[in-house]
Amino acid sequence: MLARVNFFEGPTEGASQATRELVWPLIRDLEGYRGYIVLLSADGDRAVGITLWENQEAEEASRHVAKTIRPRLEAASGGKVVKVERYEVGLFDVTSEET
């Protein structure tokens, strides 16, 4: 399993809403999608979005969608994705609870 980690700077309230409305609906049905976690800083000005992919091929295939979504996320939220990194997932144990 692979993770793409997006580091966001800007108002997290806007990022959270834009993620739910713009990002998640466009990625959740992509082949190899395994999950999405968004972490919001306590001070409200940073966020981390982690998308989980079944394998390297799925993560690579999703990149073109991610590149088209990022400008829309930034425009809607008033923030900016400042860095994107990729990781291999060493442990994955999450109980899903839709919020």
C-alpha positions as CSV (number, residue, x, y, z in Angstrom):
1,M,0.0,0.0,0.0
2,L,1.2,3.5,-0.8
3,A,0.3,6.9,0.6
4,R,0.4,10.3,-1.0
5,V,0.8,13.0,1.6
6,N,-0.3,16.6,0.8
7,F,0.9,19.4,3.1
8,F,-1.5,22.3,3.1
9,E,-1.0,25.8,4.5
10,G,-4.0,28.0,5.0
11,P,-7.3,28.1,6.9
12,T,-8.2,24.6,7.8
13,E,-12.0,25.2,8.0
14,G,-12.0,26.1,4.3
15,A,-9.7,23.1,3.5
16,S,-11.9,20.7,5.3
17,Q,-15.1,21.8,3.6
18,A,-13.4,21.9,0.1
19,T,-11.9,18.4,0.7
20,R,-15.4,17.0,1.5
21,E,-17.0,18.7,-1.5
22,L,-14.3,18.7,-4.2
23,V,-11.6,16.2,-3.5
24,W,-13.1,13.2,-1.9
25,P,-16.0,12.7,-4.4
26,L,-13.4,12.7,-7.3
27,I,-11.0,10.2,-5.8
28,R,-13.0,7.7,-3.8
29,D,-14.1,5.7,-6.9
30,L,-10.7,5.6,-8.5
31,E,-9.3,2.1,-9.0
32,G,-7.0,1.1,-6.2
33,Y,-8.2,3.8,-3.8
34,R,-8.1,2.5,-0.2
35,G,-8.8,5.6,2.0
36,Y,-8.4,9.2,2.8
37,I,-7.3,10.8,6.1
38,V,-7.2,14.6,6.7
39,L,-5.5,16.0,9.7
40,L,-6.1,19.6,10.8
41,S,-3.7,21.5,13.0
42,A,-4.9,22.8,16.4
43,D,-4.0,26.4,15.4
44,G,-6.2,26.2,12.3
45,D,-3.6,27.1,9.7
46,R,-2.2,23.8,8.5
47,A,-3.5,20.5,7.3
48,V,-2.2,17.2,6.0
49,G,-4.2,15.1,3.5
50,I,-3.2,11.4,3.2
51,T,-4.6,9.3,0.3
52,L,-4.0,5.6,0.5
53,W,-3.6,3.5,-2.6
54,E,-3.6,-0.3,-3.1
55,N,-0.2,-0.3,-5.0
56,Q,2.2,1.9,-6.8
57,E,0.3,1.6,-10.1
58,A,-2.9,2.9,-8.5
59,E,-1.0,5.8,-6.9
60,E,0.7,6.7,-10.1
61,A,-2.6,6.5,-12.1
62,S,-4.3,8.9,-9.6
63,R,-1.7,11.6,-9.9
64,H,-3.2,13.3,-13.0
65,V,-6.5,13.6,-11.1
66,A,-4.7,15.0,-8.1
67,K,-3.0,17.6,-10.2
68,T,-6.3,18.8,-11.6
69,I,-7.9,18.9,-8.1
70,R,-5.2,20.9,-6.2
71,P,-5.8,24.2,-7.9
72,R,-9.5,23.9,-7.3
73,L,-8.9,23.0,-3.6
74,E,-6.6,26.0,-3.2
75,A,-9.1,28.4,-4.9
76,A,-12.0,27.2,-2.8
77,S,-10.1,27.1,0.5
78,G,-7.8,30.2,0.4
79,G,-4.7,28.1,1.1
80,K,-2.0,26.3,-0.8
81,V,-0.6,22.8,-1.1
82,V,3.1,23.4,-0.3
83,K,4.5,19.9,-0.6
84,V,3.5,16.5,-1.8
85,E,5.4,13.3,-0.7
86,R,4.9,9.6,-1.3
87,Y,5.4,6.9,1.3
88,E,5.1,3.1,1.5
89,V,2.6,2.2,4.3
90,G,4.2,0.2,7.0
91,L,1.1,-0.4,9.1
92,F,-2.6,0.3,8.3
93,D,-5.2,-0.3,11.0
94,V,-8.1,2.1,10.9
95,T,-11.7,1.6,11.9
96,S,-13.8,3.7,9.6
97,E,-16.3,6.1,11.0
98,E,-17.9,8.5,8.5
99,T,-18.1,12.1,9.7
